[in-house]
Amino acid sequence: MTEKKTLKIRTPSADDTAPDLKKKGRGWEISEKRLDNLHDQARKLRRHSTEAHKALAERFSKADMGRHVFKRHAVIGSAIVDFGCHTLGLAISIDEEEPGVVETRRDKSLESVGVRVMRIKAADILENMDDVLARITTVMRERIADKNVARAAHRDEMRRGGSDRNDRPGRSDRPNYPRKY
């Protein structure tokens, strides 16, 4: 007879590092069934949102943020965040109560792959919406600046010839044509 597997939450240890994420299959090491379940769960959360979530979603829908769009209850890897912006690598989590061990581990996992998690208390959203939006705007500007610096560094490295496209395996037989911009 097979033993039934149950979900167990590990106790926090001194080595509370983020777990390794192996990227494969739709970007993460997650089965299709698990990913479909996450999307179904996110859909249910969108249908039954809290007041703080509804208020922030309404402000995001009215705001003109250019190409940066915050999606409600976004699935990132094996986590569901309250709001996620793919272009900025930014996730916003609304805390109804103090974050627990599971939320802290999730945040570390997301940060290990470059997604910054911003935690906002629900009471702050309902009481001081303008202050919350100012904090979000500040973090967005920081992420845009970080991405621009990284993009410039990468561009400079490519121009110096630090990493040739033909150095990759299987690329030596292809000609290296200049790109048209």
Secondary structure as UniProt FT lines:
FT   TURN            26..27
FT   HELIX           32..47
FT   HELIX           51..62
FT   TURN            66..67
FT   STRAND          71..76
FT   TURN            77..78
FT   STRAND          79..85
FT   TURN            86..89
FT   STRAND          90..95
FT   HELIX           101..112
FT   TURN            113..114
FT   STRAND          116..121
FT   HELIX           122..127
FT   HELIX           129..160
FT   HELIX           165..167
FT   TURN            169..170
FT   TURN            172..173
//
